[in-house]
C-alpha cells in the first residue's frame, strides 16, 4: 500500500506523514515538496492514495489531481487545504477528487478519509477482477431481476445468444425463452428468488436470430448486502447446436421471437 503526500509546507507535511504512519504502519508513505520529487513519484507504477494541498508554491491542487488521474486512473485523491472557493471544489470533484478537507479540522479527518479511500480502491479492483473472471468463463451467465429484466451478461452469454451487451441488458428475459418454456422458467426464477438453488437441468433457449439452443442451465439466487435476494444468475452451457431458425430472416426481433417449428 502506497500513499503520496504532496505538500510544500514542512510542518503540515510532517504532521500528515506522522499520522499516516501511525494509522498504516505497513504502508509506504511517500512525500513530494516540489516538482522534481512529484515528477519522480509519478514514474512509479501506481499509488493507492494521494493527499495534496491546494495552494502549493509550484503548482495548484487541481493540476496535481489531473496529473495523478491521468497517470494513475484508479488512485484516490484527497485535497487538504486551508481555503478554497466553491468553484475550486466543484472543479475538483468534476475531475475525480475523492474527498475535500479543510484545515485545520481536516487533519483529524484525514486518517478516516484515507482508510475509506483505500477501501474504495480495493473494492473497485476486486469488482474489476471478478468481472474479468466472469468474462473469462466458457459458460454463459446472465442475471435477471425480480421483474424478469436482464441486468447483466458475460462475454460467453453475448456470444452464445448472439447479442451485444447494449442490445440485451434492460430487456425482458423472455427474449431468450421459447414460448413453450416460458412458464417453466418463470416458476424456476420464482424458486431462485425465494432463495433456492435450482440445480442443472436441460432446457431450450433462443438466440437473437431466432435459433433454439439446447442447453443445461443452473439458476442461482443472488443476495444483496442486506441478505435479500433481488436477482437470479442463470448459468448456461450449450449441449447441442442450434436446432431451429426463424426462416427468411436473421434480424433480431424487438419482442420475444416466435419459436420455429421443430425439424
Secondary structure, DSSP 8 states (H G I E B T S, - for coil): -EEEEE-S-HHHHHHHHHHHHHH-TTSEEEEESSHHHHHHHHTSS--SEEEE-SB-SSSBHHHHHHHHHHH-TT-EEEEEES---HHHHHHHHHTT--EEEETTHHHHHHHHHHHHHHHHHHHHHHHHHHHHHHHH-SSEEEEEETTSBEEEE-HHHHHHHT--HHHHTTSBGGGGS-GGGHHHHHHHHHHHHTT--EEEEEEEEE-TTS-EEEEEEEEEEEE-TTS-EEEEEEEEEE-S---B--TT-----SS--------
